[in-house]
């Protein structure tokens, strides 16, 4: 498909939805990509984009993963699980209400990639190409995680146990929970909302890290713990 000819964002999301329906997979939740300016520059985006996550692309405690063709890199991100439908009828969509709708928060490594032979730049091409989401490698559930303190966390990424990149959680829309706010507003504009047990990945709090077969990547989220994987 000539992705550069997509006329609008609405058309791009329609194409994404049609492709997902054709594949017929179960949905797990939503993935956000381009949540900060650094990752937007790397991915040639002008704003965040999102896609639905296939259940088959969401992994818990997977420490070995084969890189598919078209891999761009990995991002260190947070994964929220929704406690309830959000927003409720006539509920304000803001940081405070979003915190009440979240059940848990986990650390994760998100794998990004393209399915096209040519690299089409821009938001519409990325949206149609499943939002560039390939897989989410999720760490352990942390029941004591304080959502009010997430923005203060620092995240450090290691390659073969050597620090390669670090970032602040606040680089995700000033607070990772704002990713829920942003997504809820995007969905509401289409007559949809987040549902109980939906997962939402926030997008990267660091720059996108290129990975190659044979490399071991670990991300330290401080009190949320660590997630790591060997890529094949």
Residue frames relative to the residue before (quaternion, step in Angstrom):
aa qw qx qy qz dx dy dz
X 1.0000 0.0000 0.0000 0.0000 0.00 0.00 0.00
X 0.4005 -0.7125 0.5175 0.2534 3.65 -0.91 0.87
X 0.2062 -0.8440 0.4824 0.1112 3.55 0.25 1.28
X 0.6044 0.5790 -0.3634 0.4091 3.58 1.14 -0.52
X 0.6565 0.5197 -0.3075 0.4520 3.61 1.24 -0.26
X 0.4143 0.6973 -0.4845 0.3278 3.61 1.26 0.06
X 0.3840 -0.7979 0.4314 0.1727 3.55 -0.65 1.17
X 0.8244 0.0516 0.0200 0.5633 3.60 1.04 -0.63
X 0.6460 -0.5062 0.4015 0.4066 3.53 -1.32 0.26
X 0.6262 0.5373 -0.3414 0.4502 3.60 0.98 -0.81
X 0.6509 0.5036 -0.3166 0.4716 3.59 0.97 -0.82
X 0.6318 0.5397 -0.3319 0.4465 3.58 1.01 -0.80
X 0.6806 0.4652 -0.2938 0.4839 3.60 0.93 -0.84
X 0.6020 0.5426 -0.3594 0.4627 3.59 1.11 -0.59
X 0.6436 0.5099 -0.3143 0.4764 3.58 1.01 -0.82
X 0.6320 0.5310 -0.3272 0.4598 3.58 0.96 -0.87
X 0.6822 0.4916 -0.2910 0.4564 3.58 0.86 -0.97
X 0.6461 0.5193 -0.3230 0.4567 3.59 0.99 -0.82
X 0.6518 0.5081 -0.3140 0.4673 3.58 0.99 -0.81
X 0.6551 0.5049 -0.3105 0.4686 3.58 0.99 -0.84
X 0.6438 0.5106 -0.3233 0.4694 3.58 1.01 -0.78
X 0.6461 0.5281 -0.3209 0.4480 3.58 1.00 -0.82
X 0.6679 0.4870 -0.2973 0.4778 3.58 1.07 -0.73
X 0.2980 -0.8281 0.4400 0.1785 3.57 1.23 -0.46
X 0.4078 0.7299 -0.4762 0.2723 3.61 1.08 0.52
X 0.5433 -0.5766 0.4916 0.3615 3.55 -1.30 0.37
X 0.3659 -0.7343 0.5315 0.2107 3.56 -1.03 0.81
X 0.2741 -0.7629 0.5669 0.1462 3.55 -1.07 0.81
X 0.7378 -0.2845 0.2461 0.5605 3.57 1.05 -0.77
X 0.5871 -0.5781 0.4483 0.3466 3.54 -1.12 -0.75
X 0.1975 -0.7560 0.6146 0.1081 3.53 -1.16 0.74
X 0.1923 -0.7573 0.6160 0.1001 3.55 -0.99 0.93
X 0.0715 -0.7765 0.6259 0.0141 3.55 -1.03 0.88
X 0.7857 0.2956 -0.2318 0.4915 3.57 -1.03 0.79
X 0.2605 0.8143 -0.4821 0.1914 3.56 1.06 0.75
X 0.7719 0.1962 -0.1685 0.5807 3.60 1.22 -0.13
X 0.6882 -0.5216 0.3174 0.3918 3.56 -1.24 0.44
X 0.6269 0.5513 -0.3476 0.4269 3.59 1.00 -0.75
X 0.6959 0.4448 -0.2829 0.4877 3.59 0.88 -0.88
X 0.5934 0.5561 -0.3697 0.4495 3.60 1.08 -0.59
X 0.6486 0.5114 -0.3219 0.4628 3.60 0.94 -0.83
X 0.6596 0.5162 -0.3104 0.4496 3.57 0.91 -0.88
X 0.7681 0.3765 -0.1726 0.4883 3.55 0.97 -0.93
X 0.4194 -0.7246 0.4461 0.3164 3.61 1.33 0.08
X 0.4133 0.6762 -0.4880 0.3658 3.55 0.93 0.99
X 0.3272 -0.7302 0.5613 0.2114 3.56 -1.26 0.40
X 0.7768 0.0576 -0.0341 0.6261 3.59 1.31 -0.17
X 0.6451 -0.5005 0.3725 0.4412 3.62 -1.19 0.16
X 0.1179 -0.7427 0.6512 0.1027 3.56 -1.31 0.43
X 0.1875 -0.7892 0.5729 0.1170 3.57 -1.23 0.30
X 0.0651 -0.7635 0.6387 0.0702 3.52 -1.35 0.26
X 0.5229 -0.5853 0.4940 0.3742 3.54 -1.27 0.23
X 0.3668 -0.7273 0.5428 0.2045 3.56 -1.13 0.73
X 0.3588 -0.6987 0.5666 0.2491 3.61 -0.78 0.91
X 0.5571 -0.6082 0.4431 0.3513 3.58 -1.02 0.74
X 0.6532 0.5290 -0.3100 0.4443 3.58 1.10 -0.69
X 0.6946 0.4466 -0.2721 0.4940 3.62 1.26 -0.18
X 0.6170 0.5066 -0.3443 0.4941 3.57 1.28 0.25
X 0.0276 -0.8325 0.5498 -0.0626 3.56 -0.50 1.24
X 0.2010 -0.7601 0.6066 0.1182 3.55 -1.04 0.82
X 0.8617 -0.0064 -0.0414 0.5057 3.54 -0.90 1.06
X 0.3356 0.7083 -0.5369 0.3122 3.57 0.94 0.91
X 0.0838 -0.8378 0.5395 0.0059 3.57 -0.54 1.12
X 0.7131 0.2998 -0.2419 0.5858 3.55 1.25 0.42
X 0.1167 0.8138 -0.5529 0.1354 3.58 -0.57 1.12
X 0.3401 -0.7432 0.5443 0.1891 3.55 -0.93 0.96
X 0.3935 -0.7305 0.5132 0.2196 3.57 -0.75 1.08
X 0.3101 -0.7539 0.5452 0.1957 3.60 -0.79 0.95
X 0.6364 -0.4813 0.4053 0.4462 3.61 -1.23 0.18
X 0.7768 0.3493 -0.2547 0.4579 3.56 -1.10 0.69
X 0.3714 0.7425 -0.4855 0.2738 3.59 1.26 0.15
X 0.2799 -0.7513 0.5780 0.1519 3.57 -0.96 0.94
X 0.6945 -0.3982 0.3095 0.5132 3.56 0.82 -0.99
X 0.4886 -0.6417 0.5008 0.3141 3.54 -1.32 -0.28
X 0.1663 -0.7609 0.6176 0.1089 3.51 -1.29 0.49
X 0.3613 -0.7035 0.5695 0.2242 3.55 -1.13 0.73
X 0.0986 0.8254 -0.5363 0.1463 3.56 -0.59 1.13
X 0.4546 -0.6405 0.5407 0.3013 3.51 -1.38 0.09
X 0.1963 -0.7517 0.6169 0.1261 3.55 -1.21 0.60
X 0.1334 -0.7815 0.6070 0.0547 3.55 -0.71 1.12
X 0.1914 -0.7255 0.6461 0.1403 3.54 -1.20 0.66
X 0.3951 -0.7522 0.4814 0.2151 3.56 -0.77 1.06
X 0.3993 -0.7153 0.5331 0.2116 3.55 -1.04 0.89
X 0.8091 0.0367 0.0571 0.5837 3.55 1.02 -0.88
X 0.6644 -0.4424 0.3906 0.4585 3.52 -1.31 -0.01
X 0.0248 0.8041 -0.5915 0.0542 3.56 -0.98 0.85
X 0.5456 -0.3098 -0.7753 0.0730 1.46 -1.51 1.99
X 0.5266 -0.5686 0.5137 0.3681 3.55 -1.30 0.32
X 0.6974 -0.4558 0.3378 0.4380 3.55 -1.28 0.27
X 0.8559 0.0484 -0.0945 0.5061 3.58 -0.87 1.11
X 0.4388 0.6843 -0.4742 0.3381 3.61 1.18 0.36
X 0.4704 -0.6442 0.5237 0.2992 3.56 -1.05 0.78
X 0.2687 -0.7488 0.5855 0.1560 3.56 -0.98 0.86
X 0.3229 0.7260 -0.5378 0.2817 3.55 -0.19 1.30
X 0.7596 -0.4001 0.2599 0.4419 3.54 -1.33 0.09
X 0.6749 0.5061 -0.3044 0.4424 3.60 0.87 -0.91
X 0.6974 0.4574 -0.2908 0.4689 3.60 0.83 -0.90
X 0.6151 0.5550 -0.3514 0.4360 3.59 1.05 -0.70
X 0.6330 0.5385 -0.3384 0.4413 3.58 0.98 -0.75
X 0.6673 0.4979 -0.3125 0.4573 3.59 1.02 -0.69
X 0.6802 0.5009 -0.2826 0.4545 3.58 1.23 -0.40
X 0.6186 0.5640 -0.3275 0.4382 3.60 1.30 -0.16
X 0.3376 -0.7471 0.5443 0.1777 3.56 -0.92 0.96
X 0.8140 -0.0960 0.1250 0.5590 3.59 0.80 -1.00
X 0.2227 -0.7462 0.6131 0.1327 3.51 -1.37 0.32
X 0.0236 -0.8003 0.5988 -0.0199 3.57 -0.94 0.94
X 0.4710 -0.6404 0.5122 0.3251 3.60 -1.19 0.44
X 0.0019 0.8148 -0.5793 0.0218 3.57 -1.12 0.54
X 0.2714 -0.6726 0.6545 0.2134 3.47 -1.44 0.30
X 0.1618 -0.7914 0.5850 0.0726 3.55 -0.77 1.06
X 0.2500 -0.7664 0.5780 0.1267 3.56 -0.91 0.96
X 0.1480 -0.8031 0.5760 0.0373 3.56 -0.82 1.07
X 0.1565 0.7980 -0.5719 0.1078 3.57 -1.11 0.63
X 0.3791 -0.6919 0.5650 0.2416 3.53 -1.38 0.16
X 0.3370 -0.7360 0.5527 0.1981 3.56 -1.21 0.59
X 0.6180 0.5598 -0.3325 0.4407 3.57 1.29 -0.11
X 0.5396 -0.6288 0.4523 0.3298 3.55 -1.14 0.58
X 0.7232 0.3150 -0.2052 0.5794 3.57 1.20 -0.57
X 0.4024 -0.7087 0.5275 0.2400 3.57 -1.13 0.69
X 0.1117 -0.8000 0.5887 0.0298 3.56 -0.20 1.30
X 0.3077 -0.7700 0.5351 0.1616 3.58 -0.76 1.07
X 0.6596 0.5417 -0.3842 0.3518 3.52 -1.33 0.35
X 0.6657 -0.5404 0.3584 0.3692 3.51 -1.28 0.52
X 0.6801 0.5180 -0.3175 0.4104 3.59 0.79 -0.96
X 0.6502 0.5040 -0.3167 0.4721 3.57 0.98 -0.80
X 0.6569 0.5067 -0.3135 0.4620 3.59 0.98 -0.84
X 0.6367 0.5292 -0.3297 0.4537 3.60 0.95 -0.84
X 0.6870 0.4834 -0.2891 0.4591 3.59 0.80 -1.00
X 0.6883 0.4398 -0.2677 0.5110 3.59 1.10 -0.69
X 0.6729 -0.5399 0.2864 0.4167 3.58 0.81 1.12
X 0.6112 -0.5932 0.3481 0.3917 3.58 1.08 0.69
X 0.5391 -0.6430 0.3587 0.4090 3.58 1.34 0.37
X 0.4741 0.6699 -0.4514 0.3502 3.62 1.23 0.11
X 0.1438 -0.7833 0.6016 0.0623 3.56 -0.98 0.94
X 0.7827 -0.1864 0.1674 0.5697 3.58 0.78 -0.99
X 0.2150 -0.7319 0.6298 0.1468 3.53 -1.30 0.48
X 0.1356 -0.7793 0.6106 0.0379 3.57 -0.73 1.15
X 0.1199 -0.8676 0.4825 -0.0065 3.51 -0.03 1.39
X 0.3867 -0.7156 0.5382 0.2208 3.54 -1.10 0.77
X 0.7617 -0.3917 0.2799 0.4336 3.53 -1.35 -0.24
X 0.5469 -0.5850 0.4980 0.3326 3.52 -1.29 0.53
X 0.1165 -0.7850 0.6064 0.0493 3.58 -0.96 0.92
X 0.2451 -0.8294 0.4808 0.1444 3.62 0.01 1.24
X 0.7052 0.4689 -0.2732 0.4563 3.60 1.13 -0.54
X 0.3692 0.7476 -0.4884 0.2573 3.60 1.21 0.12
X 0.2842 -0.7579 0.5673 0.1517 3.56 -0.87 1.00
X 0.3481 -0.7614 0.5091 0.1998 3.56 -0.45 1.19
X 0.6286 0.5536 -0.3377 0.4293 3.59 1.09 -0.63
X 0.7391 0.4081 -0.2200 0.4886 3.59 1.19 -0.49
X 0.3888 0.7567 -0.4653 0.2443 3.60 1.26 -0.01
X 0.6524 0.5582 -0.3281 0.3939 3.57 0.90 -0.90
X 0.6535 0.5344 -0.3072 0.4393 3.60 1.21 -0.48
X 0.5404 0.6585 -0.3962 0.3426 3.60 1.22 -0.33
X 0.2326 -0.7166 0.6360 0.1670 3.51 -1.28 0.59
X 0.1822 -0.7798 0.5946 0.0719 3.56 -1.00 0.89
X 0.0925 -0.8023 0.5896 0.0123 3.55 -0.85 1.03
X 0.2031 -0.7822 0.5816 0.0925 3.55 -0.92 0.96
X 0.1582 -0.7931 0.5861 0.0493 3.54 -0.95 0.97
X 0.1352 -0.7444 0.6483 0.0857 3.52 -1.15 0.73
X 0.8052 -0.0917 -0.0074 0.5858 3.57 -0.43 1.25
X 0.6909 -0.5226 0.2470 0.4342 3.57 1.00 1.00
X 0.5907 0.5183 -0.3813 0.4868 3.60 1.27 0.29
X 0.4811 -0.6746 0.4744 0.2975 3.58 -0.87 0.95
X 0.0812 -0.8157 0.5722 0.0251 3.58 -0.81 0.99
X 0.8039 -0.0594 0.0518 0.5895 3.60 1.04 -0.61
X 0.0356 -0.7842 0.6191 0.0221 3.57 -1.12 0.64
X 0.0063 0.8023 -0.5966 0.0202 3.53 -1.24 0.39
X 0.4709 -0.6593 0.5121 0.2851 3.52 -1.32 0.25
X 0.5623 -0.6092 0.4423 0.3422 3.55 -1.06 0.76
X 0.6118 0.5833 -0.3426 0.4101 3.57 1.12 -0.63
X 0.5381 0.6160 -0.4154 0.3980 3.60 1.21 -0.23
X 0.6024 0.5024 -0.3570 0.5071 3.59 1.29 -0.20
X 0.8145 -0.2925 0.1522 0.4774 3.57 -0.12 1.33
X 0.6581 -0.5270 0.2647 0.4680 3.59 1.18 0.77
X 0.7720 -0.0368 0.0189 0.6343 3.61 1.23 -0.38
X 0.5186 -0.6699 0.4170 0.3294 3.64 -0.71 0.95
X 0.6085 0.5618 -0.3626 0.4274 3.60 1.08 -0.62
X 0.5645 0.5959 -0.3850 0.4220 3.58 1.18 -0.45
X 0.5263 0.6030 -0.4206 0.4273 3.59 1.22 -0.27
X 0.6217 0.5190 -0.3291 0.4856 3.59 1.11 -0.70
X 0.6396 0.5280 -0.3187 0.4589 3.57 0.97 -0.90
X 0.6706 0.5044 -0.2980 0.4552 3.58 0.85 -0.99
X 0.6908 0.4801 -0.2882 0.4574 3.57 0.84 -0.98
X 0.6333 0.5357 -0.3399 0.4431 3.60 0.94 -0.84
X 0.6592 0.4955 -0.3095 0.4734 3.57 1.01 -0.76
X 0.6245 0.5319 -0.3348 0.4636 3.58 1.03 -0.76
X 0.6877 0.4766 -0.2805 0.4704 3.57 0.91 -0.93
X 0.6313 0.5480 -0.3361 0.4338 3.57 0.98 -0.83
X 0.6229 0.5479 -0.3371 0.4452 3.57 1.08 -0.69
X 0.7139 0.3893 -0.2316 0.5340 3.58 1.26 -0.42
X 0.5708 -0.6289 0.3634 0.3828 3.58 1.27 0.31
X 0.6028 0.5383 -0.3572 0.4683 3.58 1.18 0.53
X 0.1146 -0.7787 0.6088 0.0991 3.55 -1.33 0.07
X 0.5890 -0.5372 0.4575 0.3939 3.53 -1.32 0.15
X 0.2307 -0.7863 0.5646 0.0989 3.55 -1.07 0.82
X 0.6670 -0.4918 0.3550 0.4326 3.62 -1.19 0.38
X 0.8260 0.1976 -0.2122 0.4834 3.56 -1.07 0.96
X 0.4076 0.6516 -0.5124 0.3829 3.62 1.19 0.20
X 0.2335 -0.7264 0.6201 0.1827 3.55 -1.13 0.64
X 0.1131 -0.7695 0.6260 0.0569 3.55 -1.18 0.66
X 0.1775 -0.7588 0.6176 0.1064 3.56 -0.76 1.04
X 0.4532 -0.7785 0.3917 0.1876 3.53 -0.81 1.10
X 0.4972 -0.5833 0.4844 0.4219 3.58 1.12 -0.49
X 0.6857 -0.5767 0.2993 0.3281 3.52 -1.25 0.52
X 0.2599 -0.7347 0.6029 0.1708 3.54 -1.17 0.69
X 0.6937 0.3178 -0.2656 0.5893 3.57 1.32 0.25
X 0.6488 -0.4433 0.3937 0.4770 3.55 -1.26 -0.19
X 0.5758 -0.5615 0.4555 0.3817 3.57 -1.27 0.35
X 0.2196 -0.7915 0.5626 0.0936 3.57 -0.82 1.03
X 0.3539 -0.7252 0.5489 0.2180 3.57 -0.74 1.04
X 0.0897 -0.7949 0.5992 0.0337 3.58 -0.99 0.85
X 0.1941 -0.7709 0.6012 0.0816 3.52 -1.20 0.68
X 0.6391 -0.5151 0.3866 0.4204 3.59 -1.16 0.41
X 0.7666 0.3410 -0.2745 0.4697 3.54 -0.99 0.91
X 0.6138 0.5668 -0.3509 0.4228 3.59 1.24 -0.17
X 0.2691 -0.7294 0.6092 0.1563 3.53 -1.21 0.72
X 0.0749 -0.7959 0.6007 -0.0082 3.56 -0.71 1.15
X 0.0030 -0.7768 0.6296 -0.0127 3.56 -1.00 0.89
X 0.1299 -0.7782 0.6115 0.0601 3.56 -1.07 0.79
X 0.1956 -0.7879 0.5795 0.0711 3.55 -0.76 1.13
X 0.1340 -0.8121 0.5674 0.0236 3.57 -0.64 1.20
X 0.5768 -0.6102 0.3820 0.3860 3.60 1.10 0.57
X 0.8532 -0.0557 0.0429 0.5167 3.62 -0.76 -0.97
X 0.6162 0.5374 -0.3582 0.4507 3.62 1.20 -0.26
X 0.5618 -0.6211 0.3824 0.3902 3.57 1.26 -0.17
X 0.5155 -0.6367 0.5037 0.2740 3.52 -1.37 -0.26
X 0.0923 -0.7504 0.6498 0.0790 3.53 -1.25 0.55
X 0.0251 0.8157 -0.5754 0.0534 3.57 -0.89 0.89
X 0.0375 -0.7963 0.6036 -0.0103 3.53 -1.26 0.46
X 0.2734 -0.6953 0.6335 0.2010 3.53 -1.23 0.60
X 0.2251 -0.7861 0.5652 0.1089 3.56 -0.76 1.07
X 0.2521 -0.7939 0.5456 0.0917 3.53 -0.93 1.01
